Amino acid sequence: MKEINKGICIVGLMVDERADHAPEVQEVLTKYGSNIISRSGIPDPGRQRGIITLTMQAHDNERQSLENDLSGIEGVTVKSFYLADAIE
């Protein structure tokens, strides 16, 4: 069976009430840390939310698993898109 290549994807998170949900979000991001190439976070203190952008190198099922775990946290919205095949 041929192994499916990993892809490069962008995952965006909006975390409402970030002070309350940050520990849960961090736990999930740590779980998938080996797939995360870069992470950028912007606090929005006036609205009590945070915006996080991830660049990942992952198989589709790994990306979907990350999204499912994050979406299961109250106040977290997740969107992603595939950018390109990874060069391995």
C-alpha positions in Angstrom: 0.0 0.0 0.0 1.4 3.4 -1.0 1.8 5.9 1.9 -0.1 9.1 1.5 2.2 12.2 1.6 1.8 14.8 4.3 0.4 18.2 3.3 1.0 21.7 4.3 -2.1 23.3 5.8 -3.1 26.5 7.6 -5.3 26.2 10.7 -6.9 29.3 12.2 -8.5 29.4 15.7 -10.6 32.0 17.4 -10.7 31.5 21.1 -13.5 33.3 23.0 -12.9 34.0 26.7 -9.3 33.1 26.1 -8.2 33.3 29.7 -10.7 30.6 30.6 -10.0 28.3 27.6 -6.3 28.8 27.0 -5.1 25.8 29.1 -7.4 23.4 27.2 -6.3 24.8 23.8 -2.6 24.6 24.8 -3.1 20.9 25.8 -4.4 20.1 22.3 -1.7 22.1 20.6 1.0 20.2 22.6 -0.6 16.9 21.6 -0.1 17.8 17.9 3.2 19.7 18.4 5.2 17.4 16.1 3.0 18.4 13.2 3.0 22.2 13.9 5.7 24.0 11.9 4.8 27.5 13.1 2.4 29.2 15.4 1.3 32.8 15.7 -1.0 34.2 18.3 -2.6 37.6 18.7 -4.5 38.5 21.8 -7.6 40.7 21.5 -7.9 42.0 25.0 -10.7 44.4 24.2 -12.9 41.5 23.2 -11.4 38.8 25.5 -10.6 36.6 22.6 -7.4 35.3 21.0 -6.6 34.5 17.4 -4.1 31.7 16.7 -2.7 30.7 13.3 -0.9 27.4 12.8 1.0 26.1 9.8 1.1 22.3 9.9 2.7 19.5 8.0 0.3 16.6 8.6 -1.7 13.9 7.0 -5.3 14.8 6.4 -6.5 12.6 9.2 -4.1 14.2 11.7 -5.3 17.7 10.7 -8.9 16.6 11.0 -8.2 15.1 14.4 -6.6 18.4 15.6 -9.7 20.3 14.4 -12.1 17.9 16.1 -10.2 18.2 19.4 -10.2 22.0 19.3 -13.8 22.2 18.1 -14.8 20.2 21.2 -13.6 23.1 23.4 -16.3 25.6 24.3 -15.7 29.0 22.7 -13.2 27.7 20.1 -13.9 28.2 16.4 -11.6 26.4 13.9 -11.1 26.8 10.1 -8.4 25.3 7.9 -7.3 24.9 4.4 -4.9 22.8 2.5 -2.0 24.7 0.9 0.3 22.2 -0.8 1.9 18.8 -0.7 4.8 18.6 1.7 8.3 18.0 0.2 9.8 15.1 2.1 
